Amino acid sequence: MISIKLRDALSAAAMLVIVGGPILAILGFLAFVLDSDLRIGLALGAALKVFFGSMIAGGVLRLLTSIDARLEARP
């Protein structure tokens, strides 16, 4: 399996992606709306793609590190 330090780093990265993704989506939405001529639908679509993509990617990474920890703890 992977080392404890690597697992902790991957777990921290997963939490950063899960928390940072929605913040980035909101900031990107606001920047796109303020920059363009009221293309809110396009900005909302891009923000939702970033939001859900980060949630899925962070969740999968967290799931894989959790599975590895459980397999390593098994006798």
C-alpha positions in Angstrom: 0.0 0.0 0.0 1.0 3.7 0.1 2.9 5.3 3.0 1.2 7.1 5.8 2.8 10.5 4.8 1.6 10.1 1.2 -1.9 9.1 2.4 -2.1 12.1 4.7 -1.0 14.4 1.8 -3.5 12.9 -0.6 -6.3 13.2 2.1 -5.4 16.9 2.6 -5.3 17.5 -1.1 -8.8 15.9 -1.4 -10.2 18.2 1.3 -8.6 21.2 -0.4 -10.2 20.3 -3.7 -13.6 19.7 -2.0 -13.5 23.0 -0.2 -11.6 25.1 -2.8 -13.6 24.0 -5.8 -16.9 25.7 -4.8 -15.0 28.9 -3.8 -13.2 28.9 -7.2 -16.6 28.3 -8.9 -18.2 31.3 -7.1 -15.2 33.5 -7.9 -15.1 32.4 -11.5 -18.9 33.0 -11.8 -18.6 36.5 -10.5 -15.6 37.3 -12.6 -17.2 36.0 -15.7 -20.5 37.9 -15.1 -18.7 41.2 -14.3 -16.5 40.9 -17.3 -19.0 39.8 -20.0 -22.3 41.3 -21.2 -24.8 39.5 -19.0 -24.1 36.0 -20.2 -25.3 34.5 -16.9 -26.3 31.2 -18.4 -22.8 30.5 -19.8 -21.2 31.7 -16.5 -23.5 29.5 -14.4 -22.8 26.5 -16.6 -19.1 26.9 -16.2 -19.4 27.5 -12.5 -21.5 24.4 -12.0 -19.0 22.3 -14.0 -16.2 23.4 -11.8 -18.3 23.0 -8.6 -19.5 19.4 -9.3 -16.2 18.4 -10.9 -14.2 19.4 -7.8 -16.7 17.6 -5.6 -16.5 14.4 -7.6 -12.7 14.5 -7.9 -12.1 15.3 -4.3 -14.6 12.7 -3.2 -13.1 10.0 -5.3 -9.6 10.8 -4.1 -10.8 10.8 -0.5 -12.6 7.5 -1.1 -9.5 5.9 -2.5 -7.3 7.0 0.4 -9.9 5.7 2.8 -10.0 2.3 1.1 -6.2 2.1 1.2 -6.2 3.0 5.0 -8.8 0.3 5.7 -6.9 -2.3 3.6 -3.7 -1.6 5.4 -5.3 -1.8 8.9 -6.7 -5.2 8.1 -4.8 -8.0 9.9 
